[in-house]
Amino acid sequence: MPDQPRRPRTQNDARSEAEAAFKKVTKKEPEAPPPKKLGLPGVKEQVSLRIDQDVLDHFREGGLGWQDRINDALRKAAGK
């Protein structure tokens, strides 16, 4: 007796139904992103920033406090 060709699976076979049921109950809903952390007023965060040398020289010419002057300029540019 020659080998019978396999018939293709239909949506109604037990395995397909089991897989569909499994997918329904194991579907992972995307989690909501965590809420943004609000910074405390007056607390500064250390970051690494690349600034053109001429701009850095401009702020350093004023002596100590050049980082605060850069922060003030960025705050003004941000409209705060």
Disulfide bonds with the S-S distance in Angstrom:
none
